[in-house]
């Protein structure tokens, strides 16, 4: 499993906006340039994050994009799932449980546990925490 480039860009864009806080707007062109995201790709990402309720967008001379909530209230999982959809390590772990081995499969519990741990970790990581980590690294 690999997070898509689009989800990675989305995480970087939200982290950039988290540095600005919820009151300062950024032009999408600035976000694209600063984060090295192709502008046309970023436009699609911004749209998806806005639909998911993670960003506010406004047009015009004083327009731009800003976080819809405080960084502490936005999880890494929310951003990734807004772009890539629900995390699913294997099709047998989904709600439908599509597995030809059904209950005889010794792997399904392993996939389920790994997925649950990943989701828990991403859900438990918010953008305020990521900002703190970036201060330590810098």
C-alpha positions in Angstrom: 0.0 0.0 0.0 1.3 3.4 -0.9 -0.4 6.8 -0.3 -1.0 8.5 -3.6 1.0 11.5 -4.7 -2.2 13.5 -4.6 -2.8 12.6 -0.9 0.9 13.5 -0.1 0.4 16.8 -1.8 -2.8 17.4 0.1 -1.1 16.7 3.4 1.7 19.1 2.5 -0.8 21.8 1.5 -2.7 21.5 4.7 0.5 21.5 6.7 1.5 24.7 4.9 -1.9 26.3 5.7 -1.6 25.1 9.3 1.5 27.2 9.7 -0.5 30.2 8.7 -3.3 29.5 11.2 -7.0 29.7 10.5 -7.2 33.5 10.0 -4.5 34.0 7.3 -5.3 33.2 3.7 -2.9 32.0 1.1 -3.2 32.2 -2.6 -3.2 28.8 -4.2 -0.4 29.9 -6.5 1.7 30.5 -3.4 0.9 27.2 -1.9 1.7 25.5 -5.2 5.0 27.3 -5.5 6.1 26.9 -1.9 5.2 23.2 -1.8 6.3 22.4 -5.3 2.8 21.1 -6.3 1.7 21.5 -9.9 -1.0 24.3 -9.8 -3.6 22.3 -11.8 -3.1 19.3 -9.5 -3.4 21.6 -6.4 -6.7 23.1 -7.7 -8.3 19.6 -7.7 -6.9 18.8 -4.3 -8.1 22.1 -2.8 -11.6 21.4 -4.2 -11.7 17.9 -2.6 -10.4 19.2 0.7 -13.0 22.0 0.6 -15.8 19.5 -0.1 -14.6 17.5 2.9 -15.0 20.6 5.1 -11.2 20.9 5.8 -10.6 24.1 3.9 -12.4 27.4 3.1 -11.8 29.0 -0.3 -12.7 32.4 -1.5 -12.2 34.1 -4.9 -11.2 37.6 -5.8 -8.5 40.0 -5.0 -8.6 39.2 -1.3 -9.4 35.5 -1.9 -7.4 32.5 -1.1 -7.5 29.3 0.9 -7.5 28.8 4.6 -8.1 26.0 7.1 -11.7 25.4 8.0 -10.8 24.3 11.5 -7.9 24.6 13.9 -4.8 22.4 13.1 -5.4 20.4 16.3 -8.9 19.5 15.0 -7.7 18.1 11.6 -6.3 14.6 11.6 -3.9 13.1 9.1 -6.5 10.4 8.4 -9.1 13.0 7.4 -6.9 14.6 4.8 -5.8 11.3 3.3 -9.3 9.9 3.2 -10.6 13.1 1.7 -8.3 12.4 -1.3 -7.9 8.6 -1.4 -11.0 7.4 0.2 -11.1 4.9 3.2 -7.9 3.1 3.9 -8.1 -0.6 3.0 -5.0 -2.8 3.1 -6.8 -5.7 1.4 -10.2 -6.2 -0.1 -11.0 -8.9 2.6 -10.8 -6.3 5.3 -13.6 -4.1 3.9 -17.2 -4.3 5.0 -18.0 -6.7 2.3 -15.2 -9.1 3.4 -14.6 -10.3 -0.1 -12.5 -13.4 0.5 -12.8 -16.8 -1.2 -11.4 -18.4 2.0 -14.1 -16.8 4.2 -13.6 -17.7 7.9 -10.8 -20.2 7.1 -8.4 -17.4 6.2 -5.5 -17.0 8.7 -4.4 -13.8 7.0 -7.5 -11.7 7.4 -7.0 -11.1 11.1 -3.4 -9.9 10.4 -4.6 -7.5 7.6 -7.4 -6.3 9.9 -5.1 -5.6 12.8 -2.5 -3.9 10.6 -5.2 -1.7 9.1 -6.7 -0.8 12.4 -3.3 0.2 13.8 -2.6 2.4 10.7 -6.0 4.1 10.9 -5.6 4.6 14.7 -2.1 6.2 14.1 -3.3 8.5 11.3 -6.4 9.5 13.2 -4.4 10.2 16.3 -2.0 12.5 14.5 -3.2 16.0 14.0 -1.7 19.0 12.2 -0.8 20.9 15.4 1.3 17.9 16.4 3.0 17.9 13.0 3.7 21.6 13.4 5.4 20.9 16.7 7.5 18.2 15.1 8.5 20.5 12.3 9.8 23.0 14.9 12.0 20.3 16.5 13.4 19.3 13.1 14.1 22.9 12.0 
